[in-house]
Amino acid sequence: MEDKKNITSLISYQSGSVVSKSLLAKKGGNITLFAFDKDQGLSEHSAPFDAFVVILDGRAQITISGKVHELTANEMIIMPANEPHALNALEPFKMLLTMIKSA
């Protein structure tokens, strides 16, 4: 097992990019760290599993089924399975995504 680390130090912003780093990938789910530069995002899509998002740094706009949510550091949201969602960086932000795979 790795030594403990500051989670935000595990990933860095890259100009004009979205960076991701897988922290854990298991049959039952994944934990992924993301860093979005300002004005970067993920276009609307859906996933077959629930996803738990925690904003670690910065400010993001997350749209779920047409409803817009603005989140900042230490705030969280759940993106339900099969609901369309999109993300946009209002300023550079980092997030932790935990996807729970269930039957």
Backbone as CSV, one residue per row, in Angstrom:
resi,resn,N_x,N_y,N_z,CA_x,CA_y,CA_z,C_x,C_y,C_z
1,MET,0.849,-1.176,0.000,0.000,0.000,0.000,0.897,1.242,0.000
2,GLU,0.497,2.251,-0.774,1.262,3.486,-0.858,1.129,4.293,0.428
3,ASP,2.132,5.144,0.651,2.060,6.083,1.766,0.932,7.069,1.514
4,LYS,0.408,7.675,2.568,-0.657,8.665,2.403,-0.115,9.895,1.687
5,LYS,-1.003,10.558,0.921,-0.612,11.726,0.141,-1.745,12.729,0.119
6,ASN,-1.378,13.983,-0.139,-2.383,15.020,-0.361,-3.003,14.753,-1.726
7,ILE,-4.303,14.543,-1.764,-4.964,14.110,-2.994,-4.820,15.102,-4.140
8,THR,-4.863,16.396,-3.850,-4.774,17.373,-4.936,-3.372,17.423,-5.551
9,SER,-2.374,16.931,-4.842,-1.015,16.927,-5.378,-0.765,15.758,-6.334
10,LEU,-1.703,14.840,-6.430,-1.528,13.663,-7.286,-1.786,13.939,-8.765
11,ILE,-2.337,15.116,-9.075,-2.648,15.456,-10.466,-2.413,16.952,-10.650
12,SER,-1.974,17.322,-11.850,-1.672,18.724,-12.138,-2.532,19.222,-13.291
13,TYR,-2.802,20.515,-13.274,-3.502,21.143,-14.385,-2.581,21.191,-15.594
14,GLN,-3.169,21.058,-16.794,-2.442,21.248,-18.041,-3.237,22.223,-18.886
15,SER,-2.567,23.215,-19.418,-3.210,24.270,-20.184,-4.082,23.708,-21.309
16,GLY,-5.353,24.132,-21.331,-6.280,23.736,-22.384,-6.671,22.272,-22.391
17,SER,-6.532,21.593,-21.254,-6.754,20.141,-21.226,-7.581,19.671,-20.040
18,VAL,-8.047,18.444,-20.178,-8.635,17.682,-19.079,-7.679,16.521,-18.828
19,VAL,-7.220,16.391,-17.597,-6.280,15.338,-17.225,-6.987,14.390,-16.267
20,SER,-6.773,13.089,-16.452,-7.363,12.129,-15.513,-6.297,11.141,-15.048
21,LYS,-6.515,10.642,-13.836,-5.611,9.654,-13.248,-6.443,8.643,-12.479
22,SER,-6.359,7.399,-12.865,-7.071,6.335,-12.167,-6.356,6.027,-10.857
23,LEU,-7.102,6.090,-9.754,-6.539,5.766,-8.449,-6.851,4.330,-8.044
24,LEU,-7.984,3.823,-8.527,-8.412,2.470,-8.182,-9.385,1.986,-9.243
25,ALA,-9.161,0.806,-9.752,-10.071,0.208,-10.731,-10.348,-1.226,-10.284
26,LYS,-11.579,-1.455,-9.905,-11.998,-2.777,-9.423,-13.277,-3.189,-10.135
27,LYS,-13.616,-4.447,-10.012,-14.840,-4.960,-10.619,-16.066,-4.189,-10.139
28,GLY,-16.072,-3.780,-8.864,-17.225,-3.099,-8.282,-17.267,-1.593,-8.486
29,GLY,-16.204,-1.019,-9.030,-16.214,0.418,-9.266,-14.830,0.992,-9.479
30,ASN,-14.808,2.283,-9.785,-13.560,2.978,-10.075,-13.491,4.287,-9.285
31,ILE,-12.263,4.706,-8.972,-12.034,6.016,-8.388,-11.027,6.713,-9.299
32,THR,-11.431,7.885,-9.814,-10.607,8.608,-10.772,-10.489,10.062,-10.355
33,LEU,-9.298,10.593,-10.465,-9.005,11.980,-10.164,-8.931,12.741,-11.480
34,PHE,-9.547,13.928,-11.534,-9.552,14.747,-12.748,-9.058,16.149,-12.441
35,ALA,-8.397,16.773,-13.424,-8.018,18.185,-13.373,-8.460,18.818,-14.692
36,PHE,-9.354,19.814,-14.607,-9.888,20.509,-15.778,-9.323,21.916,-15.820
37,ASP,-8.757,22.329,-16.954,-8.370,23.722,-17.104,-9.631,24.544,-17.353
38,LYS,-9.559,25.858,-17.118,-10.713,26.742,-17.323,-11.278,26.569,-18.726
39,ASP,-12.606,26.555,-18.800,-13.369,26.411,-20.047,-13.280,25.028,-20.677
40,GLN,-12.664,24.082,-20.009,-12.644,22.702,-20.495,-13.811,21.950,-19.862
41,GLY,-14.187,20.825,-20.422,-15.290,20.073,-19.842,-15.507,18.750,-20.516
42,LEU,-16.604,18.140,-20.167,-17.061,16.894,-20.787,-18.455,17.164,-21.326
43,SER,-18.662,16.869,-22.607,-19.967,17.103,-23.216,-21.003,16.148,-22.628
44,GLU,-22.264,16.459,-22.859,-23.339,15.671,-22.265,-23.222,14.207,-22.680
45,HIS,-23.352,13.356,-21.695,-23.304,11.910,-21.881,-24.024,11.261,-20.701
46,SER,-24.164,9.963,-20.742,-24.723,9.242,-19.600,-23.861,8.013,-19.347
47,ALA,-23.997,7.465,-18.163,-23.246,6.272,-17.771,-24.226,5.295,-17.113
48,PRO,-23.957,4.019,-17.229,-24.885,3.027,-16.673,-24.780,2.841,-15.160
49,PHE,-23.911,3.628,-14.507,-23.698,3.467,-13.070,-23.782,4.816,-12.358
50,ASP,-24.152,4.795,-11.080,-24.143,6.015,-10.277,-22.708,6.509,-10.118
51,ALA,-22.563,7.844,-10.056,-21.242,8.433,-9.868,-21.319,9.486,-8.772
52,PHE,-20.352,9.453,-7.883,-20.239,10.390,-6.769,-19.066,11.312,-7.078
53,VAL,-19.315,12.628,-7.116,-18.287,13.605,-7.458,-18.037,14.527,-6.270
54,VAL,-16.755,14.732,-5.953,-16.346,15.697,-4.941,-15.408,16.696,-5.619
55,ILE,-15.744,17.983,-5.518,-14.865,19.021,-6.043,-13.778,19.259,-4.997
56,LEU,-12.523,19.168,-5.416,-11.394,19.303,-4.500,-10.769,20.689,-4.536
57,ASP,-10.926,21.365,-5.690,-10.286,22.660,-5.898,-11.007,23.354,-7.039
58,GLY,-11.172,24.661,-6.964,-11.746,25.415,-8.064,-13.263,25.437,-8.073
59,ARG,-13.816,25.665,-9.285,-15.264,25.846,-9.428,-15.729,25.209,-10.728
60,ALA,-16.804,24.422,-10.642,-17.321,23.682,-11.790,-18.820,23.861,-11.941
61,GLN,-19.257,23.735,-13.171,-20.693,23.690,-13.475,-20.992,22.269,-13.933
62,ILE,-21.907,21.626,-13.227,-22.308,20.262,-13.576,-23.795,20.290,-13.876
63,THR,-24.149,19.850,-15.072,-25.545,19.816,-15.493,-25.998,18.360,-15.500
64,ILE,-27.086,18.093,-14.782,-27.645,16.738,-14.709,-29.099,16.815,-15.141
65,SER,-29.444,16.106,-16.208,-30.814,16.094,-16.749,-31.348,17.519,-16.932
66,GLY,-30.501,18.413,-17.453,-30.908,19.780,-17.744,-30.848,20.743,-16.575
67,LYS,-30.617,20.254,-15.360,-30.537,21.128,-14.188,-29.076,21.471,-13.910
68,VAL,-28.792,22.789,-13.828,-27.427,23.273,-13.654,-27.085,23.403,-12.167
69,HIS,-25.909,22.891,-11.805,-25.400,22.965,-10.435,-24.008,23.581,-10.488
70,GLU,-23.766,24.586,-9.649,-22.430,25.166,-9.547,-21.824,24.693,-8.244
71,LEU,-20.655,24.068,-8.335,-20.000,23.503,-7.157,-18.608,24.083,-6.992
72,THR,-18.195,24.196,-5.730,-16.853,24.658,-5.408,-16.186,23.631,-4.490
73,ALA,-14.955,23.907,-4.121,-14.172,22.972,-3.305,-14.943,22.489,-2.081
74,ASN,-14.850,21.204,-1.821,-15.467,20.507,-0.690,-16.968,20.298,-0.844
75,GLU,-17.509,20.537,-2.036,-18.911,20.222,-2.297,-18.985,18.963,-3.145
76,MET,-20.111,18.265,-3.019,-20.284,17.001,-3.733,-21.642,16.942,-4.390
77,ILE,-21.758,16.019,-5.354,-23.029,15.765,-6.022,-23.025,14.323,-6.502
78,ILE,-24.204,13.752,-6.621,-24.345,12.406,-7.172,-24.970,12.524,-8.554
79,MET,-24.329,11.891,-9.523,-24.867,11.830,-10.878,-25.496,10.443,-11.026
80,PRO,-26.830,10.385,-11.058,-27.504,9.085,-11.103,-27.242,8.330,-12.411
81,ALA,-27.271,7.028,-12.326,-27.108,6.172,-13.498,-28.122,6.541,-14.578
82,ASN,-27.681,6.511,-15.800,-28.507,6.714,-16.996,-29.101,8.116,-17.139
83,GLU,-28.692,9.070,-16.288,-29.140,10.460,-16.412,-28.089,11.228,-17.215
84,PRO,-28.506,11.994,-18.231,-27.515,12.760,-18.994,-26.874,13.835,-18.113
85,HIS,-25.559,13.972,-18.248,-24.833,14.966,-17.464,-23.662,15.515,-18.277
86,ALA,-23.245,16.739,-17.925,-22.117,17.399,-18.573,-21.366,18.205,-17.522
87,LEU,-20.090,18.458,-17.770,-19.261,19.222,-16.838,-18.548,20.332,-17.585
88,ASN,-18.413,21.492,-16.927,-17.690,22.612,-17.494,-16.903,23.312,-16.390
89,ALA,-15.647,23.652,-16.689,-14.790,24.328,-15.717,-15.017,25.830,-15.783
90,LEU,-15.633,26.395,-14.748,-15.818,27.840,-14.651,-14.488,28.512,-14.324
91,GLU,-13.598,27.753,-13.704,-12.201,28.106,-13.451,-11.508,26.757,-13.341
92,PRO,-10.191,26.696,-13.344,-9.558,25.381,-13.193,-10.113,24.669,-11.951
93,PHE,-10.445,23.389,-12.109,-10.934,22.634,-10.948,-10.450,21.196,-10.994
94,LYS,-10.369,20.613,-9.798,-10.026,19.196,-9.644,-11.199,18.508,-8.977
95,MET,-11.443,17.278,-9.394,-12.540,16.523,-8.798,-12.138,15.075,-8.637
96,LEU,-12.781,14.434,-7.677,-12.650,13.001,-7.454,-13.967,12.369,-7.861
97,LEU,-13.889,11.414,-8.772,-15.067,10.705,-9.274,-15.021,9.273,-8.784
98,THR,-16.069,8.858,-8.064,-16.207,7.475,-7.630,-17.419,6.893,-8.339
99,MET,-17.169,5.898,-9.190,-18.262,5.255,-9.915,-18.522,3.904,-9.273
100,ILE,-19.773,3.692,-8.873,-20.182,2.459,-8.228,-20.893,1.574,-9.247
101,LYS,-20.314,0.440,-9.521,-20.919,-0.498,-10.463,-21.779,-1.479,-9.673
102,SER,-23.047,-1.573,-10.055,-23.946,-2.485,-9.344,-24.846,-3.180,-10.345
103,ALA,-25.410,-4.275,-9.914,-26.271,-5.076,-10.796,-27.641,-4.439,-10.914
